[in-house]
Amino acid sequence: MQTTARRSVWKRVNNKYLITAMVWALACAAWTQQNCIENGSFSNGLQHWQRFGKPGFARIMQEGGRPFLRISSPGLLEQKIRLQPHWRTLKVSARMRCRDLVKGKKTWQTFRLALCFQNAAGKPVHYPQMPQLDEDSPDWVVKTVEISVPVDEGAQILSVQPALFGRQGVCDITDIQVVVVGEERQNGNDAPRGAMGVLVIPSVRRKLLQVRVWPLARTTDGKTKAKLAVLIRDAGGKTVLRQEGELRPLPDDPLTGELIVPWNGARYWHFDDPYRYRLEYELKHGNSVRRGQALFGFREFWIEGRRFMLNGQPIRLRPTKISTYHPDSEQAIREFVRRKRALGYNFVEIWPGKGMLNRYDRLNRLLGEICAQEGMGFAGALPHQRDFNNCDNDTDLKRFLHKVKEVIYTRGNSPALLMWNHSANCYINGRDQDPRLLGRKGWTNVQEEVARFTKGERLCHEIRRIDPSRPVFSHAGGPVGDVYNLNCYLNMIPLQEREEWLSQWAKDGEMPLLMAEFGTPLWTTMTRGRAEYGKVITQELFMTEWAAVYFGPKVYRTEPDWYLDLLNTKYQAPFRYEAWRFGKNAYQMLEHPGWKDLQRLFLRNTWRSWRTWGISGGMIPWFERDEWGDPLLTPYNRKFLAWIAGDTPAFTDKTHSFSSGGTVRKQLALLHDGDITKAVPYQARLTATCGGKEIWHQELKGQLQPG
């Protein structure tokens, strides 16, 4: 009896400890899902928040019994979070609204929940993406970002700052949350700090995947030995491939490991079949284990001479642009992609400007997901070298490349991401539009130009080392990188000369060609001034006069009264007008009927001839007001194009005068840009009439191959 009683007591004690341990384990598991911010809803006033600003710049308000913080003049509050060693990914959110917001000159001078990773000494080491409002939002909106903890940069503190950096505004914020959504538990002192990202590189030509992991931090014995197990599922969740093996450190980058996965028979991602797989992985390194997953598409995009190739077939791009000032909600981006696809575009370039990393990295993420679903390509934006002191020394170059690597390893698995683009307008050259130089390298011997181009080529080379699966270019960089691209504004050179501008490139150009900005022409060409953009937008307009060059006196007869009134309204002083793109009547001049007719003529002839020359990257029309220009371009910007061209080889010939008894030769130009992977059948009937009577006809049919 005594022994039985003792066993019963011991059993109860064991159960007590077991229950206590289970509760503690559950509490620990739930702890990282709790808000790491103290008093994020401001229910305790400004407790836990340190203030930096003029007296009264921030105060607690109430609405419906719920408190919120109102910032009514420039200033900020700050709360610091001590990061735990196993935290890897944080989700930051806040409810925000504002009115009467006036931003500053810099992109960051707005209303935002500023975030800054700091080292143990409180020195900033990294500025991640941040929740922010760039324009008035009278209704509450929830802004959310997910950010990676830059453990390899020594981050130990996250500074959270509700701030008004703009000139003025009434800005409200509440429900600030910082939640840990990704972590790596470590079981020993020699465990690495974990992989920041997994990059999946498919190869159609080699029938394999390269799965790269970075960074693999060294263990205490100085090694980076790690094992990776991958499982690949199709869109229905069925397992199609498994492989496990030791990660092989790259020869020139020992902190990046690679596993080769042979794969024959994968379904390719393409514009007309945007199919994706899911990769699930388990990384074992030292005593740490990390699991994750990534969506990817099996596709390969590469360059052969002047052509782009997608999965072994030629493809030609019909590009458009998206600005970092574009509304960046998921709904807005999806609507943008669908609208542009419906208008005929198949590719988007993010304009990678200086000081905009947080903005365009959000576009990288949203376009990466939405374009992959919708079947549209895009050029991802990488950091701008001028944000890193122009990469003029090894320290700044290293910082630049680290940020590049961060972007690639967090955004690089989208199959829609076909190319990388960086450092806009750093390599513009006065001769890069010369038709004899298009698509060529090495055409300058000017010492300063050679030095600039050499730096640009080095940056592109270093980016390709990080991601060898994508071409790299610099917006408007001319020959720098893998794609010859430029800001092409030919103004009012004769239309026939414009049409034949690519004839030499089509004959022996060595690189793909992309017009990253293309004047169709741009409306500023119609002004009196001949100066840089900021000056010509305040000059007198000659819409009617330029249109009359092509359409004659009828343009003067149809000149609208509102246009003459607009000229009088905008007039300020001799040779100076209110900027045409600003004010109450902003861009109204674009509705001039003669200007619209001129645009239709130039768009039709240029797009037909340049596409027939075979331009690989296409032209990004710089309308400034896309909603105005896109409808004019759409008929000539579809995946298929047919038109009656001149005789071979001078298909741009437009001879209208012939002698009696002479021979008239024409040809039918049929274009298939490769958006669809299969050949398409065509039928055509050509007729010639004289006096309304048919005097000749011919029937044609066949198969039109992609590209």
Buried (B, 14 or more C-beta within 10 A) or exposed (E): EEEEEEEEEEEEEEEEEEEEEEEEEEEEEEEBEEBBBEBBBBEEEBEBBEEEBEEEBBEBEEEEEEBBBBBBBBBBBBBBBEBEBBBBBBBBBBBBBBEEBEBEEEBBBBBBBBBBBBBEEEEEBBBBBBBBBBEBBEEBBEBEBBBBBBBBBBBBBBBBBBBBBBBBBBBBBBBBBBBBEBBBEBEEEBBBBBBBBBBBBBBBEEEBBBBBBBBBBBBEEEBBBBBBBBBBBBEEEEEBBEBBBEBEBBEEBEBBBBBBBEBEEBBBBBBEEBBBBBBBBBBBBBBBBBEBEBBBBBBBBBBEEBBBBBBEBBBBBBBBBBEBEBEBEEEEBBEBBEBBBEBBBBBBBBBBBBEBBBBBBBBBBBBBBBBBBBBBBBBBBBBBBBBBEBBEEEEBBEBBBBBBBBBBBBBBBBBBBBBBBBBBBBBBBEEBBEBEBBBBBEBBEEEEBEEBBEBBBEBBEBBBBBBEBBBBBBBBBBBBBBBBBBBBBBEBEEBEEBBBBBBBBBEEBBBBBBBBBBBBBBBBBBBEBEEEEEBBBBBBBBBBEBBBEBBEEEBEEBBEEBBEEBBEBBEEEEEBBBBBBEEEBEBBBBBBBBBBBBBBBBBBBBBBBBBBBBBBBBBBBBBEEBEBBBEBBBBBBBBBBBBEBBEEEEBBBEEEEEEEEEEEEBBEBBBBBBBBBEEEEBEEEEEEEEEEEEEEEEEEEEEBEBB
